[in-house]
Amino acid sequence: MDNLIQDLRYAFRALLKKPFFAVIAIMTLSLGIGANTAIFSVVNGVLLRPLPFPEPERLMMVYNTSGKEDQGSATYPDFNDWRERNQSFTQLAAYSTRDFTITGVGEPFRLRGAMVTHELLPLLGVSPEQGRFFSAEEDKPGARAVILSHRVWQEYFGSEGRLPEKPINLNGQNYNVIGVMPAGFVFPIQTEPVIELWTTTATMQEGRAPLTAQRGNHALEVIGRLKAGVTPEQAQAEMSLIVSDIAQQFPDTNSEFGVRVAALHQDLIRDFSLALWLLFGAVACVLLIACANVANLLLARATTRQKEVAIRTALGASRWRIIRQLITESLLLSVSGGMLGMLIAMWGTDLVLSLVPKGLPRAASIGFDASVLIFTTLISVVTGLLFGIAPALQISKTSLTQSLKEGGRSASGGAQHNRIRSVFVVAEVAIALTLLVTAGLLINSFFRLQNLKPGFETTNLLSFRLGLPDTRYPQEQHLTNFYNQLASRIEGIAGVKDVAYITALPFSGQGAGVGFSIEGEPGEPNRPFPYETDLRTVSSGYFHAMGIQLLSGRDFDERDTSTSNQVVIINETLANKFFPNQNPIGKRINPSFATDDRGILMREIIGVVSDIKHRTLNEEPRAEVYIAYPQNPRPTMFYVVRTTNDPTATVAAIRSEVQSLDKDLPMYNIKTLDQYISASVSQPRFNMLLLCIFASAALLLTIVGLYGVMSYAVTQRTHEIGVRMALGAQTGDVIRLIVKHGLKLTFIGIAIGLAGALALGRITESLLFGVTASDPVTFIVVSLILTGVALVACLVPARRATKVDPMIALRYE
């Protein structure tokens, strides 16, 4: 301990003698360590930290699969069969999310909720902070029970230490509050909208067509907890057998469905895992470049310390004692950089959180905890060893005789030092090029993605959502009257050009898929609806309001009522796929949901519209069917309002019209279509921005490192340059001499970096759109840019070399 304290004191005094060197080294390291800490806090919160439930590794999602879809929802009857027949899970539970309007506590407001089976909360192992779990009786038709989130309880019901005594009104019905969940509890785990209340599936089992009777209505997410000793593979095998048996029993609805058992945590992060690990690797590369720069600084400083080391050796210090002292100085630098880096990381984490894409799971878990502090400490120590060992080993090999001589250029550094510095520069260039190429590919990919047209005109287009409660709008005609009346009122607002509504707005994350058959085509015994399509219900004028082109036929209009001939409009993809080389107008199809008291309904195709993007900008066109609203009324709809100027300026007037029709009806999801599209590309934007930041930092540090090495090389070769100039060398000759050496290192690094970028491209290819991982243009442009900035970094010290006075240089020691 005495020796350690002595080493630290000596290291501190040595750094104080060279404050400029110490500040530069600490700042360089703090940037690298801070960036790594910030990204680690994200990786730790999202990828590494266990889910906040007891034994989270035993929690599994159970999905229905169909075709290319491996995350399908289950039907209520299928879930019941799974629950009764399986032996792999201690419990299976199901849930479905929906919006709830709360009234009676001031202004009406909308919250996201989940309808769950009574097993869900006990399965998760999280108890309510107040009250109790749902009972099995409350999972039956007619029950009205709700559990609130801690935030809703505090904000709207006073949080007086007891549950609300009176029922609360949800969607026009009274619910008894039986519990409050702990602060911070979130399930399903998602970013927005956060689930704020939980009810049972009782309401799903009511009405003319209860969910429990619909084996074709896939509306439930299923989660299970494995029994002790049961592996996910064993559960998968058993569930596959159960699903196969159900398919044989109910071939009309289940013949094409499979099952997938997936660990909840891994399934939750699978769309983000690769990108986050890529960013973590990129920021680690930035730290490696920072370490190389500091190592080069230490090697340069070593030339002034060789006599000091020689004297200590002459006085009896062993080589190990010298190395230990030098590494102590390196660790002092890195720990100081780590402390400053922690402060930078706090700011950097906030910056990263401001950029995180919509839908990033567990974003609320991102922050500083013991794991992050341990990581910062470890990375500080490892960093000190990384950049400190090589210089320490080189300095400790100092020749005692040569170093103690008065004068003698040997003390200024040897060829070995130069080779090590050159290796560091080559490594920096290679790493920087790899990051720059990857960033270039992501930039190219992102701009190609943004330049894609969604198929409709987004300018001055506002949207909002309304949900009409069954208690006040029990009949389909009530729904139709309200939505038509509101549309007419909104059309009268100044600045409004067009108004329409739709069940699932493009890029809203909403949508429904159905099977369908074509009239006149022979069906298969087990496949009454052999084809698949997306289904949307729209009002008349929707296509005009959205700027969607009508290719043939007609639009919906006043002729299309609930009692008139049943009609549909299809998109171009469905027309080309199922009616090739023929006119689909007048043909009839039967979407699987389309039944009423008259039985199966065939619907006539009256129009064909152009394809549009509904989910992502880079999706392939999907078959789509549009149904007139009066022929398929739904309680929850998105309005689209096109205006002549800023659409957000009409929000207050629209809200006033809504309130005048129904004072208990809140507007929600108020956004422009541009905001929806921007959110849809938030993940590629996040990947691109962060990687560009890290690649730019790597480039800057690399250029600084190359400049430092070339500057030091000029200092070392002052005598040689003086001799050359005395013998007649011109300015251009000297510049070429210095630049040639710098570009040689650069070209070697570029060659290695290109190979690294090609190898990394195989991993990052899934993150790209419209560009290959080996895109030659990106590789060439990035290589030229790096060569250009490297040339500038070499020219500055080269120009300084031409200012050497030959007479002074010849006397240089």
Secondary structure, 3 states (H helix, E strand, C coil): CHHHHHHHHHHHHHHHHCHHHHHHHHHHHHHHHHHHHHHHHHHHHHHHCCCCCCCHHHEEEEEEEECCEEEECECHHHHHHHHHHCCCEEEEEEEEEEEEEEECCCCCEEEEEEEECCCHHHHHCCCCCEECCCCCHHHCCCCCEEEECHHHHHHHHCCCCCCCCCCEEECCEEEEEEEECCCCCCCCCCCCCCEEEEEEHHHHHCCCCCHHHCCCCCCEEEEEEECCCCCHHHHHHHHHHHHHHHHHHCHHHHCCCEEEEEEHHHHHHCCCHHHHHHHHHHHHHHHHHHHHHHHHHHHHHHCCCHHHHHHHHHCCCCHHHHHHHHHHHHHHHHHHHHHHHHHHHHHHHHHHHHHCCCCCCCHHHCCCCHHHHHHHHHHHHHHHHHHHHHHHHHHCCCCHHHHHCCCCHHHHCCHHHHHHHHHHHHHHHHHHHHHHHHHHHHHHHHHHHHCCCCCCCCCCEEEEEEECCCCCCCCHHHHHHHHHHHHHHHHCCCCEEEEEEECCCCCCCCCEEEEEEECCCCCECCECCCEEEEEEEECCCHHHHHCCCEEEECCCCCCCCCCCCCEEEEEHHHHHHHCCCCCCCCCEEEECCCEECCEECCEEEEEEECCCCCCCCCCCCCCEEEEEHHHCCCCEEEEEEEECCCHHHHHHHHHHHHHHHCCCCCCEEEEEHHHHHHHHCHHHHHHHHHHHHHHHHHHHHHHHHHHHHHHHHHHHCHHHHHHHHHCCCCHHHHHHHHHHHHHHHHHHHHHHHHHHHHHHHHHHHHHCCCCCCCCHHHHHHHHHHHHHHHHHHHHHHHHHHCCCCHHHHHCCC
